Amino acid sequence: MASRTALLYDPVFAVHDAGAGHPESPMRYTALVRALEDDRETADLPQLEVRSATLPELKYCHGRGYIELVRRRIRDGHRSLGFPDTNVGLGSWDAALNAAGGAMAAVDAVMRGNVRSVFCVLRPPGHHARPKQGMGFCIFNNIALAARHAQIAHGLSRVLIVDWDVHHGNGTQEIFYEDPSVLFFSTHQSNWFPYSGYADETGAGAGEGYTINCPFPAGTDMGPMSKAFREMLLPAAEAFRPELVLISCGFDALDGDPLGAFRLYPEDFAELTEMVLKIAGNNSQGRVVSLLEGGYDLGGMRSAALAHVHVLMTG
């Protein structure tokens, strides 16, 4: 194996423009790519090619009517999908298709054994996107689509999604809430957008017990986060035995992020990554795909992303 870790990014992710002054801006993509290309340890990592998701693939998690609404509103020049916090521009359709397809391409790479892990610098993010509604800067749910692709294209029975974004991944939870084949674990700020992810939301029907929410108050630092990973995620994951681990990798839990009030630091993301790699090493042959979600302080996000990728490279 030439490299343990690959990167996935493409200029198409910079063409999604939510408007002047919007926090989810193309500068997020530019800042991360520049940091990865300038860093001595990550500059020579292999880079995967992106691709567009197909309509049948989008339908793994989204209704056809919603997909058509997205296509039509962007084509017709609307600046919003008509749902909360879903600004779009003329390039948003291509970016969203490639974000979803890129996540699937990353899954393909680890499942084929080309690499053990991939960090994907995707825009727009995805974990708030619901089956029939965009939400919170998200158009299509990239990580949910990646999980379904892993199951449909590669025959996996058990996929773990770890979401450490400061905002609850409500869309991801909704898609898998009654599904025992996907274990969803989330740490997030309580009483904060999207105002979901309470500890008693644990799944329903056959999926009861396969959703684990760990909400924490504003001001939370690494102590409670680390404890939740060690005492809740690790034992649940060992019992579940995932064949693939996916990360909703939001960096908005960083201290000073304008859209969150947690107090994590770049080195904390290295520790979280180490714990996820332990799960992957014990259960899924080290296979990890990490997808960018939030993170709006450019300097902190760059440092945290490098810390994250450096640890992935050791796994």
C-alpha positions in Angstrom: 0.0 0.0 0.0 1.6 3.3 -1.1 -0.1 5.4 1.5 -2.3 4.9 4.6 -4.2 8.1 4.0 -5.6 10.0 1.0 -7.2 13.3 0.6 -10.2 14.2 -1.5 -10.8 17.8 -2.7 -11.6 19.6 -5.9 -12.1 23.2 -7.1 -15.8 22.3 -7.7 -16.3 22.7 -3.9 -15.4 26.3 -4.1 -18.1 27.2 -6.6 -20.9 26.8 -4.1 -21.6 30.4 -3.0 -24.1 31.0 -0.3 -23.7 34.8 -0.6 -21.5 37.6 0.7 -20.7 37.4 4.4 -22.1 33.9 4.8 -20.1 31.8 7.2 -20.2 28.7 5.0 -18.0 30.4 2.3 -15.6 29.2 -0.3 -12.8 30.5 1.9 -13.3 27.5 4.1 -12.3 25.2 1.2 -9.5 27.4 0.1 -8.0 27.7 3.6 -8.1 23.9 4.2 -6.6 23.0 0.9 -3.8 25.6 1.2 -3.0 24.2 4.7 -2.9 20.6 3.5 -0.8 21.5 0.4 1.7 23.7 2.4 2.2 21.2 5.3 5.3 19.0 4.9 3.6 15.9 6.2 0.4 16.1 4.1 1.6 17.8 0.9 2.5 14.5 -0.8 -0.6 12.5 0.2 -2.4 10.9 -2.7 -5.5 12.7 -3.9 -8.7 10.9 -5.0 -10.8 12.0 -7.9 -14.3 13.3 -7.2 -17.4 12.3 -9.1 -21.0 13.3 -9.3 -23.6 11.3 -7.4 -26.3 9.9 -9.7 -30.0 10.3 -9.2 -30.5 6.6 -8.1 -27.7 7.2 -5.5 -29.2 10.4 -4.1 -32.4 8.4 -3.7 -30.7 6.2 -1.1 -31.5 8.9 1.4 -33.6 11.6 -0.3 -37.0 11.8 -2.0 -37.1 12.3 -5.7 -39.3 15.4 -5.3 -36.8 17.0 -3.0 -33.9 16.3 -5.4 -35.9 17.8 -8.3 -36.7 20.9 -6.2 -33.0 21.4 -5.5 -32.1 21.1 -9.2 -34.9 23.4 -10.3 -34.4 26.2 -7.8 -30.7 26.3 -8.5 -31.2 26.2 -12.2 -33.8 29.0 -12.0 -31.4 31.3 -10.1 -33.0 31.2 -6.7 -30.7 32.1 -3.8 -32.3 29.7 -1.4 -33.9 26.3 -1.5 -36.7 27.7 0.5 -35.8 25.9 3.7 -34.0 27.4 6.8 -30.4 28.4 6.2 -30.1 26.8 2.7 -28.6 29.6 0.6 -27.4 28.5 -2.9 -25.8 29.9 -6.0 -25.6 28.8 -9.6 -22.7 26.5 -8.8 -24.3 24.8 -5.9 -25.9 21.9 -7.9 -22.5 20.7 -9.2 -20.9 21.2 -5.8 -23.6 19.3 -4.0 -23.6 16.4 -6.5 -19.8 16.1 -6.2 -19.8 16.3 -2.4 -22.2 13.3 -2.3 -20.3 11.5 -5.0 -17.0 12.3 -3.6 -18.0 10.8 -0.2 -18.9 7.6 -2.1 -15.6 7.7 -4.0 -13.8 7.8 -0.7 -15.7 4.8 0.6 -14.8 3.0 -2.6 -11.1 3.7 -2.0 -11.0 2.3 1.5 -13.2 -0.7 0.7 -11.0 -1.6 -2.2 -7.9 -1.4 0.0 -6.3 1.4 -1.9 -5.9 3.4 1.4 -7.0 2.9 4.9 -8.4 6.4 5.5 -9.6 9.5 3.6 -10.1 13.1 4.6 -12.6 14.8 2.4 -12.7 18.6 2.1 -16.3 18.8 0.9 -18.7 21.7 0.4 -21.6 22.1 1.0 -21.7 20.1 4.3 -24.4 17.5 4.8 -25.4 16.3 8.2 -28.4 18.6 8.7 -30.0 17.5 5.3 -33.2 15.6 5.9 -34.8 13.1 3.4 -37.1 15.8 2.0 -35.6 19.0 3.2 -32.3 20.9 3.1 -31.3 22.6 6.4 -28.5 24.4 8.1 -26.2 25.0 5.1 -26.7 21.4 3.9 -28.2 20.2 0.6 -27.6 16.5 0.4 -26.6 14.3 3.4 -23.1 13.3 2.3 -22.3 11.0 5.2 -25.7 9.2 5.2 -25.2 8.7 1.4 -21.7 7.4 2.0 -23.0 4.9 4.6 -25.8 3.6 2.3 -23.3 3.4 -0.6 -21.0 1.2 1.6 -23.9 -1.1 2.3 -25.4 -1.2 -1.2 -22.2 -1.2 -3.3 -19.9 -3.2 -0.9 -22.4 -5.3 1.0 -21.5 -4.0 4.5 -23.9 -4.9 7.4 -22.7 -2.4 10.0 -21.5 1.1 9.6 -20.6 3.5 12.5 -21.0 7.3 12.1 -19.2 9.5 14.6 -20.4 13.1 14.5 -18.3 15.6 16.6 -19.6 18.8 15.0 -20.8 21.3 17.6 -24.3 21.1 16.0 -26.4 17.9 16.2 -26.5 15.9 12.9 -30.3 15.8 12.9 -30.6 14.8 9.3 -28.3 11.8 9.7 -30.2 10.8 12.9 -33.5 11.0 11.1 -32.4 8.8 8.2 -31.1 6.0 10.4 -33.3 6.4 13.4 -35.1 3.0 12.9 -32.1 1.3 11.3 -30.0 -1.1 13.4 -27.3 -1.4 10.6 -26.0 2.1 11.3 -24.8 3.2 14.8 -25.0 7.0 15.1 -23.0 8.6 17.8 -23.1 12.4 18.3 -21.5 14.9 20.7 -22.9 18.4 20.3 -23.9 21.6 22.1 -27.3 21.4 23.9 -30.1 23.9 23.4 -28.4 25.0 20.1 -29.2 24.7 16.4 -30.9 22.5 15.3 -32.4 22.0 18.8 -32.4 18.2 18.6 -30.2 15.4 19.8 -31.4 15.0 23.4 -30.0 12.1 25.4 -33.3 10.3 25.3 -33.3 10.2 21.5 -32.0 6.7 21.2 -33.6 5.3 18.1 -37.0 3.6 17.4 -38.3 0.2 16.4 -35.5 -2.0 15.2 -33.1 0.9 15.6 -33.7 1.4 19.3 -30.3 1.8 21.0 -28.4 2.5 17.8 -28.6 6.3 18.2 -26.4 7.7 21.0 -26.6 11.4 21.7 -24.3 13.3 24.1 -25.4 16.9 24.4 -23.2 19.2 26.4 -23.7 22.9 27.6 -22.0 25.9 26.2 -18.4 26.1 27.5 -17.7 22.4 27.3 -14.1 21.5 26.9 -12.3 18.3 26.1 -12.9 16.7 29.5 -16.6 15.7 29.1 -16.0 15.0 25.3 -13.2 12.6 26.0 -15.2 10.9 28.7 -18.2 10.4 26.4 -16.0 8.9 23.8 -14.3 6.6 26.2 -17.3 5.5 28.3 -20.1 5.6 25.7 -18.7 5.4 22.2 -15.9 2.9 22.7 -18.0 0.1 24.4 -21.0 0.7 22.1 -18.7 0.4 19.1 -17.0 -2.7 20.3 -20.4 -4.4 20.8 -21.6 -3.2 17.4 -18.4 -4.2 15.5 -18.5 -1.8 12.6 -17.1 -2.8 9.3 -16.5 0.9 8.3 -16.2 4.1 10.4 -17.4 7.4 9.0 -16.7 10.8 10.7 -18.9 13.9 10.4 -15.8 16.0 11.0 -17.0 19.4 12.1 -14.4 21.8 13.5 -16.9 24.3 14.9 -16.4 22.8 18.4 -13.2 24.8 18.5 -12.7 27.5 21.1 -13.6 30.8 19.4 -15.7 29.5 16.6 -18.4 32.1 15.7 -21.2 29.5 15.4 -20.5 27.4 18.6 -19.5 27.8 22.2 -17.4 24.7 22.9 -13.8 25.1 24.0 -11.9 22.4 22.1 -8.4 23.0 20.7 -6.6 21.5 17.7 -4.8 18.9 19.8 -8.2 17.7 21.1 -9.2 16.7 17.6 -6.1 14.6 17.5 -7.2 12.8 20.6 -10.7 12.2 19.3 -9.2 10.9 16.1 -7.0 8.5 18.0 -10.0 7.0 19.7 -11.9 6.6 16.5 -8.9 4.9 14.9 -8.8 2.5 17.8 -12.3 1.4 17.0 -11.5 1.1 13.3 -8.3 -0.8 14.0 -10.2 -3.3 16.2 -13.2 -3.8 14.0 -12.9 -2.5 10.4 -9.4 -3.1 9.3 -8.6 0.5 10.0 -11.1 1.8 7.4 -12.1 5.4 8.2 -13.6 8.1 5.9 -13.8 11.6 7.4 -16.0 14.2 5.8 -15.8 18.0 6.5 -18.9 19.4 8.1 -18.8 22.7 10.0 -15.9 25.0 11.2 -16.0 28.7 10.6 -12.9 30.1 12.3 -10.4 29.6 9.5 -7.2 29.7 11.5 -8.4 27.2 14.1 -9.9 25.0 11.5 -6.7 24.8 9.6 -4.7 23.7 12.7 -7.4 21.2 13.8 -7.6 19.7 10.3 -3.9 19.2 10.2 -3.9 17.6 13.6 -6.7 15.3 12.5 -5.0 14.2 9.3 -1.7 13.7 11.0 -3.3 11.1 13.2 -5.1 9.5 10.4 -1.8 9.0 8.7 -0.5 6.9 11.6 -3.6 4.6 11.7 
